[in-house]
């Protein structure tokens, strides 16, 4: 009898056979739900128009709100969606050879993706945070020395209409004060 108890204890503490482990791994792989990628994608190539002293950029990517940095004792971190969007803007926005040196007027329109269900008539997120992401990317590409040169800003946000893709349109031009 003692031998039967000892062998039962050994069976109870021994690991599962390899075949059963592999079956559970296969089952887990089949039942995994794929997460949506947080990486924004470009729907169409970016267009850059230069008309006299005016520059227009059309970014065919879903606009993303600038996230607040998370500060820890190990460093400062941004959300993955925001970091991916900034990397996308870095690739999509062409470099500018003649930067604006004086005051600048900027028109920006954010056309955002409409969620399947919403009671809102406007996209979620502060308009200044939408602008912050774009202006940081444009500054990095050399359109101006710093975004503090923007003295006049016209910004709007809206949902896409039928047949339209999410995008951002930006017009930059020198700002000239009117003489009294």
Order of alpha helices (4+ residues) and beta strands (2+ residues): alpha-alpha-beta-beta-beta-beta-alpha-beta-alpha-beta-beta
